[in-house]
């Protein structure tokens, strides 16, 4: 059997397309933030991670354009060799200062950040303890580490009892890294950073948080989940992506200078990748400046999500309680999920459809997410369409899901 036969045999996406329900790879033709142009019409965007709405902010756009004019479109090399420009150093210094850490290191994507940090820090015979719901970038780092003789221990989602049970059986003197999303990307729930920190300190482990979905949204001034719990000085490492709040593409990790220096000289994801482009770095610097100058944006995105969360719960939808910008609407069936997605899209609202195996059976859902730039009339329209969905496919009046 040919290696590629499985590609021909894969027809699930084709079947969904033929039924008119395919919700993926829809092209955005124009964007002004909360409203985008898709297939020739205006659509309210309620599925983006552009949490503060900064991808179209004039200051961010201008910074990216000026960087291209000064440096060109690419650095044409890795940070390790010819790919470092002064903007990289500037952004690293500003992020380290903003996050209250000694040093920062940039990566070319958020995915590479998780992969590159974890696989570099943990050596053969040492241990990674990872929440079972962690993002794919963390999983990629774990798989690379496991191939090099690292022990990977996965604990039940947000179960501190299970984590403590597992870590207590490991040698106290062994190197251990606890890694978790700060805000989990599917259901928008928040890690128990206080308990994770306690367990890390008790059992001689280091703690790494992935704040991709909490940077700019939670914590003092948008500093993420460690700050949200008042533990900014306690958490060893925080990594993040530029592709949400920072309106760009790339990633970073912050921590003690000696740790960042080690990663700088050891991480293959950094050494063998072209560095973040000038326009991307300049845009991220500008977005950070906007965040610092306008802390009210953080409150606005949280308030917008809270309005939708409470409104949907009032309509009887299964929506977990939460404080993040992500509001999942659990439908519980593939066909109903696609039907609900289509009703929203036809009415001019775009959200993300998650079906099995991306979610557990019975947890098929529409993941909605909100921006600081959504206005009340956008949010009211979204609730209006969801109300019609509830009447159409009978998803109202179900008990609320637990976060």
C-alpha positions, -999 to 999 in steps of 0.1 A, spaced: 0 0 0 14 34 -10 22 59 18 -1 84 1 -32 62 -2 -45 74 31 -47 109 16 -70 97 -12 -91 78 13 -97 108 35 -131 122 25 -146 136 57 -140 172 47 -154 165 12 -186 151 27 -191 182 49 -184 205 19 -210 187 -2 -236 192 25 -229 229 26 -217 231 62 -179 234 58 -168 262 82 -130 261 76 -106 280 54 -130 309 47 -110 337 32 -111 372 48 -110 398 20 -109 429 41 -108 436 78 -113 466 101 -113 445 133 -147 435 146 -162 434 111 -145 416 81 -153 411 45 -159 375 35 -173 363 2 -183 398 -7 -203 408 24 -196 422 58 -195 397 87 -191 403 124 -159 386 135 -165 366 167 -139 340 162 -106 359 161 -79 360 187 -73 397 179 -83 404 215 -76 441 217 -84 447 181 -49 461 174 -43 445 140 -58 475 123 -47 501 148 -31 531 130 0 531 153 6 494 147 1 496 109 24 526 107 51 509 127 50 478 104 52 499 73 81 520 85 100 489 95 97 475 60 109 508 46 140 507 68 149 470 70 131 454 41 108 424 43 130 398 59 161 395 81 172 365 59 189 346 87 185 331 122 189 352 153 220 332 160 238 345 129 228 373 106 191 376 116 192 399 146 183 436 141 180 463 168 142 459 168 146 424 182 167 436 211 143 465 217 112 443 219 130 418 242 140 445 266 105 460 266 87 427 271 111 417 299 104 450 317 67 448 311 65 413 325 88 420 354 114 394 344 152 397 339 153 388 302 133 378 272 139 358 240 119 360 208 109 331 185 96 332 150 62 317 159 42 310 190 42 273 181 80 273 180 82 290 213 65 261 231 84 235 211 117 252 215 116 261 252 104 227 265 126 205 244 157 225 253 152 229 290 144 193 300 171 166 295 172 128 294 160 113 327 142 145 338 105 150 339 78 171 322 44 173 340 18 185 316 -19 192 318 -38 169 294 -56 198 277 -24 217 269 -20 234 235 -4 215 206 28 235 208 34 222 243 26 187 231 51 191 203 78 200 228 69 170 249 71 146 220 105 160 210 116 156 246 103 121 249 122 111 218 154 122 237 147 102 268 127 127 288 99 113 310 65 129 302 38 127 328 4 140 319 -21 149 347 -59 152 345 -71 186 333 -67 212 361 -67 184 387 -42 195 413 -48 163 433 -38 142 403 -7 164 397 4 162 433 -2 124 434 20 120 403 48 144 412 51 131 447 62 97 434 91 112 415 126 117 429 127 150 448 162 158 434 153 151 398 148 180 373 110 186 368 91 211 347 54 217 353 39 232 321 4 245 315 -17 269 294 -26 299 315 -59 301 297 -69 269 278 -77 277 242 -108 256 237 -129 262 267 -113 294 279 -108 282 315 -80 295 337 -52 274 352 -50 273 390 -17 291 391 -17 294 429 -19 257 434 5 250 405 31 273 422 26 257 456 31 222 441 62 233 421 78 248 452 70 218 474 84 192 449 114 210 436 99 217 401 100 247 378 68 262 365 62 273 329 30 291 318 18 296 283 -1 329 284 -11 330 247 -47 336 255 -43 357 287 -16 382 278 -33 415 274 -66 401 288 -59 391 324 -36 403 352 -24 438 361 -22 458 329 -27 426 309 4 408 322 -13 374 322 -22 346 346 7 348 370 -1 384 376 -38 376 379 -29 354 409 -4 379 423 25 354 416 45 373 389 77 369 409 71 332 417 65 317 383 98 307 367 89 312 330 61 327 309 58 321 272 34 338 248 26 344 211 24 377 192 -6 365 172 -33 375 198 -29 407 217 3 418 200 -13 419 166 16 402 148 32 368 144 60 354 166 65 344 202 85 351 233 96 336 266 106 356 297 124 345 328 158 348 346 187 360 325 207 328 330 178 307 318 171 329 287 208 329 279 208 291 280 178 289 256 195 315 234 225 293 228 208 259 229 173 260 214 172 245 179 139 261 172 157 295 175 190 286 160 177 269 129 148 293 121 148 326 103 142 354 128 109 373 132 106 398 103 111 435 108 74 443 102 62 417 127 86 429 154 77 465 149 40 458 150 44 439 182 64 468 198 37 492 187 9 469 200 27 467 234 29 505 235 -9 508 228 -16 482 256 5 502 281 -10 535 271 -46 522 271 -51 497 299 -89 502 295 -87 480 264 -81 450 287 -112 457 307 -133 463 276 -125 429 261 -133 412 294 -166 431 297 -176 423 261 -170 386 267 -189 388 300 -219 403 283 -221 375 257 -214 348 284 -242 360 306 -266 366 276 -260 331 263 -265 315 297 -297 334 300 -309 319 268 -302 284 283 -270 276 263 -243 254 278 -217 281 285 -191 277 313 -185 305 337 -152 323 331 -132 355 329 -113 351 297 -121 365 262 -131 330 250 -168 320 253 -175 284 243 -210 274 234 -214 237 238 -238 221 213 -230 185 219 -236 171 184 -216 174 151 -246 180 129 -262 206 152 -229 223 156 -226 227 118 -262 238 116 -257 264 142 -225 276 126 -242 280 92 -271 299 108 -246 323 123 -226 327 91 -257 332 70 -268 359 94 -234 377 92 -216 363 122 -184 342 121 -174 319 149 -153 287 151 -168 252 150 -151 225 170 -162 189 166 -148 155 176 -120 145 177 -110 181 184 -134 180 214 -146 151 235 -178 133 224 -208 154 236 -187 186 239 -189 197 202 -191 234 204 -189 268 188 -159 287 202 -166 324 202 -140 350 212 -142 387 216 -123 419 210 -121 452 229 -133 468 197 -166 450 195 -195 475 201 -228 468 218 -246 465 185 -222 438 174 -228 419 206 -265 423 205 -266 409 169 -247 378 180 -271 372 209 -301 377 186 -288 350 162 -280 326 190 -316 330 203 -329 320 168 -305 290 169 -319 279 202 -354 279 188 -344 261 156 -323 232 169 -334 230 205 -302 238 224 -318 262 248 -328 253 284 -300 229 289 -280 229 321 -249 251 321 -216 233 317 -191 234 345 -159 253 339 
